Amino acid sequence: MEDKEFIFESPLSAQQQAWRTKHPDWISDHFYMGEFMYSAVAVERGLENTPTPEVRKAIRNLVKNLLEPLRRYAGCSEGMHISSGYRCEELNRLVGGVKNSQHLTGEAVDIYTLDNCYLFNALQRSGLNFDQVIYYRRRNFIHLSLKLKGKNRRQVIIK
């Protein structure tokens, strides 16, 4: 596969930075807590899908040490979009998640981009630390996880 030319977005303007400071939901330049909490299934079922402070800490770790660096490395100017982030136990059960899912602890996220295959390969080349990357080719998304505590396995799976 050919390497893509890296595209770096311009930094946020002063006006954008001022807006972000007034909205503490933002974790980084490209990710905010609300997108980790949102679930259509949770909304439909009236579930409260609000993470605890410890889970929020794990989500911030995931963003700071994996998602943002990977986004920069891979040059994802079109973005990395979250299809599933944090899940409370009931939501995890309803969507068919495994009982020990890292989504329950804020250590995992399912994402998609315009080129999932490229992102999957870029992560492996990047040298970034991660626990798991699972590329679901038919369902067209990538599961990424990073432990808050303990050793990451750097497990690569293609389904």
C-alpha positions as CSV (number, residue, x, y, z in Angstrom):
1,M,0.0,0.0,0.0
2,E,1.3,3.4,-0.9
3,D,2.0,5.9,1.9
4,K,-0.3,8.9,1.9
5,E,1.1,12.3,2.1
6,F,0.6,13.7,5.6
7,I,-1.8,16.6,5.9
8,F,-1.7,18.7,9.0
9,E,-4.6,21.0,9.8
10,S,-3.9,24.5,10.9
11,P,-4.0,25.1,14.6
12,L,-7.2,26.4,16.2
13,S,-7.8,30.1,15.8
14,A,-7.9,32.3,19.0
15,Q,-11.7,32.5,18.6
16,Q,-12.0,28.6,18.4
17,Q,-9.7,28.2,21.4
18,A,-11.8,30.7,23.4
19,W,-15.0,28.8,22.5
20,R,-13.4,25.5,23.5
21,T,-12.4,26.9,26.9
22,K,-16.0,27.8,27.6
23,H,-17.1,24.2,26.7
24,P,-15.2,21.9,29.1
25,D,-16.6,18.8,27.3
26,W,-13.7,19.0,24.9
27,I,-10.8,16.6,25.7
28,S,-8.6,17.7,22.8
29,D,-8.7,19.7,19.6
30,H,-10.7,17.0,17.8
31,F,-12.5,14.9,20.5
32,Y,-15.1,15.8,23.1
33,M,-16.6,13.7,26.0
34,G,-20.1,13.8,24.6
35,E,-19.2,11.7,21.5
36,F,-17.9,9.0,23.8
37,M,-21.1,8.9,25.8
38,Y,-23.7,9.2,22.9
39,S,-25.5,6.0,21.8
40,A,-28.7,5.8,19.7
41,V,-29.6,2.6,21.6
42,A,-29.1,4.4,25.0
43,V,-31.3,7.3,23.8
44,E,-34.0,5.0,22.5
45,R,-34.0,3.0,25.7
46,G,-33.8,6.0,28.0
47,L,-30.5,4.8,29.5
48,E,-28.2,7.0,31.5
49,N,-24.8,6.5,29.9
50,T,-22.7,8.9,32.0
51,P,-19.2,7.7,32.8
52,T,-17.7,7.9,36.3
53,P,-14.7,10.1,37.0
54,E,-12.4,7.1,36.7
55,V,-13.9,6.2,33.3
56,R,-13.6,9.8,32.2
57,K,-9.9,9.6,33.2
58,A,-9.5,6.5,31.0
59,I,-11.2,8.2,28.0
60,R,-8.9,11.2,28.4
61,N,-5.9,8.8,28.4
62,L,-7.2,7.1,25.3
63,V,-7.6,10.4,23.5
64,K,-4.3,12.0,24.6
65,N,-2.1,9.0,24.1
66,L,-3.7,7.1,21.2
67,L,-6.5,8.9,19.2
68,E,-4.9,12.3,18.8
69,P,-1.4,11.0,18.1
70,L,-2.8,8.5,15.6
71,R,-4.9,11.2,13.9
72,R,-1.8,13.4,13.5
73,Y,0.4,10.5,12.4
74,A,-2.1,9.2,9.8
75,G,-3.0,12.7,8.6
76,C,-6.7,12.1,9.0
77,S,-7.8,15.6,7.9
78,E,-11.3,14.1,7.2
79,G,-11.5,13.0,10.8
80,M,-11.9,10.0,12.9
81,H,-15.5,9.4,13.8
82,I,-16.7,7.6,16.9
83,S,-19.4,5.0,16.5
84,S,-19.2,3.6,20.0
85,G,-17.3,4.8,23.0
86,Y,-18.2,4.4,26.7
87,R,-21.0,1.9,27.5
88,C,-22.7,1.4,30.8
89,E,-23.4,-2.3,31.7
90,E,-27.0,-2.3,30.3
91,L,-26.0,-0.6,27.1
92,N,-23.1,-3.0,26.6
93,R,-25.5,-5.9,27.1
94,L,-28.1,-4.5,24.7
95,V,-25.5,-4.0,21.9
96,G,-24.0,-7.5,22.4
97,G,-20.7,-6.4,23.9
98,V,-18.6,-9.0,25.8
99,K,-18.9,-8.9,29.6
100,N,-15.4,-7.7,30.1
101,S,-15.5,-5.1,27.3
102,Q,-13.1,-2.3,27.6
103,H,-15.9,0.0,26.5
104,L,-17.2,-0.4,30.1
105,T,-14.1,1.2,31.5
106,G,-13.6,3.9,28.9
107,E,-10.5,2.2,27.5
108,A,-12.0,1.4,24.1
109,V,-13.6,3.1,21.2
110,D,-15.0,2.0,17.8
111,I,-14.1,4.5,15.0
112,Y,-14.4,4.9,11.3
113,T,-12.6,7.1,8.8
114,L,-12.8,7.5,5.0
115,D,-10.0,4.9,4.8
116,N,-10.0,2.4,7.6
117,C,-7.5,0.1,6.0
118,Y,-5.0,3.0,5.8
119,L,-5.6,3.9,9.4
120,F,-5.2,0.3,10.5
121,N,-1.9,0.0,8.7
122,A,-0.7,3.5,9.9
123,L,-1.3,2.5,13.6
124,Q,1.0,-0.6,13.2
125,R,3.7,1.6,11.6
126,S,3.4,4.4,14.1
127,G,5.0,2.8,17.1
128,L,2.1,4.1,19.3
129,N,1.2,2.1,22.3
130,F,-2.2,0.3,22.2
131,D,-3.9,-2.6,23.8
132,Q,-6.0,-3.9,20.9
133,V,-6.7,-2.9,17.4
134,I,-9.5,-4.9,15.7
135,Y,-10.3,-4.2,12.1
136,Y,-13.9,-5.2,11.2
137,R,-13.6,-5.1,7.5
138,R,-17.2,-6.1,6.7
139,R,-18.7,-3.8,9.3
140,N,-16.3,-1.1,8.3
141,F,-15.0,0.1,11.6
142,I,-11.9,-0.2,13.8
143,H,-11.9,-1.0,17.5
144,L,-9.1,0.7,19.4
145,S,-8.2,0.3,23.1
146,L,-5.5,1.5,25.4
147,K,-5.3,0.5,29.1
148,L,-5.2,3.2,31.7
149,K,-3.3,0.9,34.1
150,G,-1.3,-2.2,33.3
151,K,0.6,-3.5,30.3
152,N,-0.9,-3.1,26.8
153,R,-0.9,-6.2,24.7
154,R,-0.5,-4.6,21.2
155,Q,-2.9,-7.2,19.9
156,V,-3.8,-6.9,16.2
157,I,-6.9,-8.7,14.9
158,I,-8.7,-8.6,11.5
159,K,-12.2,-9.9,11.4
